[in-house]
């Protein structure tokens, strides 16, 4: 294994520190003493450079790759030989690899889309220049602290002719024979596994595998062994990513086994991603069932009714997407991580609250939480009489819209709830009846009908009943 000490000079390059291992060998951080800038030195394996023809092809491909000039592609500065060691001089990019960012946990949807669009832009530049990456994977993608994406090792695998996949190899990098890099098993396209000629649609498959991992936190084709992984690439489909429909459709096309069914180019893929991003950038919220904190825990009907009516009020606001009641209420009574709830419901914010009723007074506490970082966007406490429930629902809906307007710049207002009764008791009975009705069993339906009948007696003109 190559081991260079800090301070070692390789021509004009002074080694600063070791960064780690790359697909080609060791990677070091260095300083270009001529231009006084930090660079990365990537040392090529001896076995990959021993053959004269392979070396010529490598140099020719390196020259082609060095012509790529794009903000989302790490720039290749030079290729050198010093003291019998071959190495590349590339742009040094401070940041973390996408693999490190994931760490077996999905990324928030907006971040997934920002990264995906930048990767797609890098692929477009390379494919236009006639270069297919052939080893696109999270470990070859760097995300800077500012959120910019840099794709590494563009075109370097092209110097090696594609070969059929080996019977067994390391699950990360499959090598069919000395100097013949095939790719990384879980991200290889089916035609790459079979050793067929590759075109840009192979990168579309690898892109789909990367996008799937960003959305789910798990590899699309992860299996215990390399042969099983490659078999999954050839014959199996990953489980749905639980992503918005537009993104599920993009994943299906990218991960199609037949190249003809995939996106034909990054241009076509980017158009689909732009559409998905536009939908995702719309402010979105899920209203979870409120918790009943009353001393006797006998106000569940009120807690559920408040949440349902706030959902109805927000659903009428232009510019805000609201998760349906059936989606939000399946988390009732479950102590789920809010990030996971937001991911499953495809929303950027979650409204949670509690109700505490004593005699004719009720205290309602609510907070609107940003899923991406877990911090509240807004929180408030309301102390009201029971017959003020209608007013407080409108107050909560209005406050949420204001919070969204401040954060996302939407220009809209909530539509007030249509109160068709002046009787607080009739409305209370209606909410209690709706609570029983939603349970759907025979006894609960009888209770619901009884509540609705009493509400009608209190106010015969009550239209909701």
N, C-alpha and C positions, 0 to 999 in steps of 0.2 A: 504494500500500500504506500502511495506517495505521501511523504511527510516533509513539508517545507517549514522551516523555522521563520518566525517574524523577523524582518530585516533582510532576508535573502533577496538578492538582486537578480533579476532575470531580464537582461537588457535594460531598458529604461523603466522596468516595473519593479517596485519594491513591495514585497509581500508584507501585509499587515496582520492578517489572521486567517484562520481556516473557517470557511462558511459551512462546509458539509460535503456530502457525497452527491454527485449528479449521475445521470445515466451514462455519461462518458467517462467518469472518473471522479477526481477530487476538484472542489471549487474553493478558491481562495479570494479574499478581499485584498486588493493591492492599490498602490498609488502610482499613477503615471507621472513620473518625475519631470517629463518634458512639458506636459500641459497642466500639471498640478491639479489632477482630478482623481477621484476614486473610481476604480474599475473592478470588475470581477474576472478572474483568470480560471478558465475551465480546461483542465488537463485531460487529453485524450488517452484512452487506454492504449497500451502498447500493442495488444493483439488486434486492435481495430486499425492500426496504422502500419502494421508490418508488411502488408501486401502493397506492392508498388501501384497496381491499378486502383486499389481501394483508396490509396492516398491521393492519387490524381483526381479521382472522382470526388473525394471529400473536399479538396481544394477548389475544384470547379463549383461545387454546390455552395461552399462557404462564400465564394465571390458573389454568387447569385443572391444568397440570403443577405449579404451585407448591403445590397441595394435597397432592401426594404426600409422605408422611412415612415414610421407610423407611431402615433403617441401611445398605442396599446401594444406595441411590439418592442421587446428589448433589442436595442441596437447592437449589431456585431461590428466592433471597431477594427479588429485585426486578427490574423492568424499567424502564430510565431513558432519558431523552433529555436530553443536556447539550451545548450548543454545536453543535446539529444532528447529534449522533452518538447513534445508538441502541445500547444495550448491555444485556446481562443481568448481574445480580449473582448469583453462585452461590457455593456452599460451596467453599472452597479445600481440596483434598485433597493432602497431600504423599505422594508415591509415584511409581511408574512405571506407564505404560500396559501393558496386557497385551501389546501389540505389542512393546514394548521388552523385556519379560520373556522373550518367545519368542525373538526374534532368530534365527529359522530353526532353532531347536533345540526338541525336545519337552520338556515339563515332566514331572517324576516323576508317576506315576499318582495317588498320594494328593493331591498339590497340584492336579492337574487336577480331581479330584472335589471338593475343597474350593471351588475357584473356581467350578466348574460349579453347585454347589448354591446358592451365593450369588447367581449371576446368575439362576438359576431363581427364587429368592425375590424378587428385584427385579422380574422379569417378572410374577410372580403379583400383586404389589402394583399394578403399572401396569395390567395387564389387568383387574383387578377395578374399577379406576377408569375403564375404558373407553378406555385409552390404549395404542396399539400403537407400539412404538419405531420400526420401519421402517429403522433404520440401526445395528443391533447389530453390532459388529465389535471386534476387539482394541484399536483406537485409541480406542474410546469406553468402555473399561473400565480403571479404575485399580486397581492392587493396592498397598496400603500396606505399609510395612515389617513390620507385624504380621500381614500375610496377609489383612486385610479387603479386600473388593471393593466398589468404588463404580462404578455404571453412570452414564455421562454422557448428556446431551442427550436425555433421555426425552421423547418426544412432540413434539419440535420439528419433526420432519419431517412431522407430521400437518397442519401448516398449509398444506402444498402438496398440491394434488390430484395423485394418481398419474398419470403420463403414460407412454406407451410408451417403451422404452429408445431412445436415439439410435443412429444407425448407427456413430458412432465418437466416443469421448471418452476422457478420462483414465481409466486403469485403477483409480484410487482412487474418484473421485466422478463419477458420470454426471449431467449436467444436460441436460434436454431442451430447455429454453429459459430465458430470463432469469427467475430467481426460482422455477423449478420443479425443486426438488431431488428426484431419483429415488432415490438411495441409492448404495451402494458395491458395484460389480459382483460381486466374488467372494463376497459375503455376501447378495446379494439373492435372494429367493424367486422361483421361476418365474412366479408370478402377478404379482409386482412387475415383473419384466422385461417381461411382456406388458401392463402397464398395467391390470390387472384390479383390482376392489375388494379391499381387504385386510382380513383379520381377524387375531386373535391367532396363528393357525397360521402366518402369514408369519414371525413372530418365532421360531417353533419351527424353521423351516428355517435362519434366520440363526444361531440358537443351535447347531444341528448343525454348521454350517460353522466356528464358533468352537471348539467342542469338538474337532472333527477336527484343527484346527490345533494345539490344545494337545497332543493325543495324538501327533501325527506331526511337528510342526515345519514343516509345509508346508500351503499352502492347498488346500482341497478342489477348487477350480475355477480354479486359477491358469493362465492362458494368456497368450501374448505380447501380444495386443491385446484391447481391450475387447469388440469384436464376438465374438471367439473365446471370451472368458470368459463372456459372456452366453449364447452358444450351448451351452457346456458346462453351465451352470446349467439350461438348458431340456432338454437331451437326454442328458447323460452322467452316469455315476456315478463317484465317486472310487474309487481302489484301496482295499482293506481297510486299516484303520488298525493292524492287528496288535495290537489291544486285546483284553482279556478278552471272552469271548462276550457277557456281559450288556451291555457298552458297545458292542460291534459292533451288537447288536440295537437299542440306543437310537439310534445313528447312522443306521442304516437307516431307522428310523421318522421321525426328524427331517428327513432329507434326501430323503424321498419326494417325487416330483414332484407327485403328487396331494395337495392339502391334506387330503382325507378320510382318507388313510392315515397322517397324522402324529399326534402327541399332540394331543389336543383342547384341552389347557390346561396351564399350568405345574404345576398340582396333580398331574395324571397323570404328567407328566414327572418331577417331584420324587420321586414314589413309586418310579419305576424307578431313578432315580439313587441313592436311599437304599439300594435293594437291591444295586446295584453297589458302593456305598461299603462296605456291611457285609462283602461278600466281600473287597474290596480291603484292608480294615483288619485282616483276619486275618494274623498274621505269616506270612511266606512266604520260602522260601530255595531257591536252586539250588546244588547241589553239583557243581562243575566237575571234570572229570578231573584227578587229581593229576599233577604233573610228575615225571618220572623223572630225578633228578639223580645217580644212581649213576655211579661212574667209567666203567663200560662201557655205560651206558644199557641194561642188560639186565633191569631190574626193572619194565618197563611193565606186566606182568601184575599185579604187586603194587599199583602206583599205581592202575590201573583198578579192581582188586578192592576196594581200600579205599574208594574213592569210591562204588562201587555198594553196598557193604554199609552205609555211612553213610546213603545215600539210603534203603535199606530200613528202617534203624532209625528214622530221623526220620519216615518215612511212617506209622509206627505211633503217633506222638504226637498226641493229640487237641489241636486248636487251632493246628496249624502246617500250612501248605500247602507241599508239596515238589514242585518241578518233576521231571517224569519223567526217567528215565535217557536215553531217546532224545532229549529236548529238550536236556538239559544237555551230553550228549556230542557234540552236533553242533558245539560250540565247541572241541573237542579240537584242540590244535596251532595254534589261531588267536589272534593277538594282538589281541583285540577290546577296545574300551573297556568297562569294567565297567558303566557307566551304560547303554550301549546293550544289553548282554546282559540287564541287569535289566529294561529296557523291553520287550525282545522276549519274555522269559520271564514277564513280569508278576510279578516277585518283588521284595521289598524288601531282601533280603540275599543275598549270594553267599559261599559257602564255597570257598576255593581252598587248595591245599596242594601239598606236594612230598614225595617219598620219596627217601632216600639210603641204600642198603643196601651194607654192606661185610661180607663173611664172614657171621657169624651175628648181626650187629648191624644195626639199622635206625633211622634218624632220620626222624621224620615231623614236618613243620612245617605248621601250618594257621592260617588266619586267616579270621574271619567279618567281612565288609565291609558296611557300610550303603550301599546303592546311592544313596540321596538325596544324600549329601555325600561319599562316597568314603572315609570314615574307618572304621577297624576297630572293631567292637563287642567283639571278643575275639580273642586270638591265643595260641598255645601251641606249645611244642616237646616232642616225646616221644622219648626215647632208650630203646629196648627191644631185647630179644632177638627173633629172628624167630618163636619159638614163643609170643610174647605178643601176636600180632596181634589175636586176638579181644578181649583185654582193652583194648587201646588204642582199638579201634573204639568200644567201649562208652563209654570215657572221653571221646572226642571228641563223640559224640552227646549225652552227659550235659552236657558243657560248653556245647554249643550251646543246649540247652534252657534251661540256667541263664541264658545271655545273653539269650535271648528273654523269659524270665520277668522278668528285671530291667528290660528295656526296655518290654515290652508287658503285663506282669502276667498272663501265662497261668499257669494252675494245672495243670501236667501234668508227667509224668516220662517219659523215654524207656523203651521196652520193650527189655530186653536182647536181643541177638541170640541166637537159639537155636543154641547150639553142640552139634552132635550127634557130635562126635569129640573125643577127648583127644589125638589125634595131630597135632602141629603140621605134620609132613611131609605128612600126608594133606590137611590143609586147604590147605597151600601148593600141592600138586598140583591141588587142586580150583580154586583161584583162577587158576592158570595155564591149566587146561583151559577155564575160563569165558572167559578172555581170548581164546584161540584160537577158541572157539565163536562169539563175537560177531563175528568177522571174516567168517564165512559162506562163504568160498571153499573149494574142495575140499581143498586141502592143509591149510588151517587146521582144518577139521573133523576130518581124520585126526589132526592133532596133539592136538586137544581130546579125542578118544576115547582116545588113548594116555594122556594125563594122567589122565583119569577112571578108566581101568583100573588105573593105578598107585596112585591114591588108594584104590581099593577093595582092592587088595592090602595096602596099609598098614593099613587099617581096614575090614574087610568089612561092619561095621555102620554105616558112615558114610552117613546118610540123604540128605544133599544130593546125593550122587553117584548 
